[in-house]
Amino acid sequence: MTKAIDIKPLTNELPSHFADRVGQVYAKSVTTQHKKDNGQFFTPTEIAHFMSGLVRQTQDKLKILDPGCGTAILSSSLIETLVKRSDTIKEIELVVYETDKDILPFTQATLDYLSKWLKKNKIKFNTTLDTNDFVLENKECFEQSATLFFEPKNAIYDIVIANPPYFKISKEDKRATVAKSIVWDNQTFTQSL
Ligand SMILES: C[S@@+](CC[C@H](N)C(=O)[O-])C[C@H]1O[C@@H](n2cnc3c(N)ncnc32)[C@H](O)[C@@H]1O
């Protein structure tokens, strides 16, 4: 089995393309059941680029969130797009969440390469790979007064980009309990970050 550490970036490879390659290697190394259990379906690069192209930003200092990041293809594509579009970006802070322990070395490989790529582009970069459950960690956001972004007072992130896991969980699940303000099916609901 190919380990994450064995996958090296190609000359001038974009971080999103690297994330895609790393993701393909990882996907071959785990079972279909494992992917199903984690709601793990990776975004193709074309879709990631399309999503990134929809983002509008004007700040030169950005804080970005990628919850349920997989190999971080979405945040890589977003950052590349922003950097290519604007020569005023000076600093990026990226927070990614991922609960699947098996994928973490692959995620880290992308983040390391993204960090190098941004250094080459003279952009200050700071990243956090949080292995906690995103829903449980951000449970206060299900209450009315809190938000991940938009409200100036509570603004945490400037941009959130995500392809959430989709699977059914029971209403007794801890995630369903913390998200009860938005759960409207009595039996089960489809988890959407
Ligand atoms: C649909 S995949 C998308 C991966 C990546 N964002 C992409 O677009 O290719 C969702 C990812 O979220 C992770 N995940 C599932 N539940 C999570 C949770 N509660 N908190 C953080 N990550 C989670 C899964 O392990 C999986 O890698």
The ligand as a Gaussian input file, in Angstrom:
#p B3LYP/6-31G(d) Opt

LIG

0 1
 C      -18.015000      14.081000       1.332000
 S      -16.373000      13.937000       2.030000
 C      -15.696000      15.420000       1.296000
 C      -14.190000      15.527000       1.456000
 C      -13.608000      16.797000       0.847000
 N      -14.170000      17.982000       1.454000
 C      -13.868000      16.857000      -0.640000
 O      -14.656000      17.697000      -1.060000
 O      -13.282000      16.039000      -1.370000
 C      -16.667000      14.406000       3.730000
 C      -15.459000      14.256000       4.684000
 O      -15.885000      14.686000       5.993000
 C      -15.323000      13.823000       6.986000
 N      -16.260000      13.911000       8.135000
 C      -17.410000      13.207000       8.314000
 N      -18.050000      13.623000       9.418000
 C      -17.290000      14.604000       9.962000
 C      -17.426000      15.431000      11.115000
 N      -18.507000      15.323000      11.901000
 N      -16.458000      16.336000      11.394000
 C      -15.382000      16.440000      10.572000
 N      -15.186000      15.686000       9.459000
 C      -16.135000      14.793000       9.152000
 C      -15.249000      12.465000       6.313000
 O      -14.273000      11.637000       6.894000
 C      -14.933000      12.853000       4.854000
 O      -13.545000      12.814000       4.617000

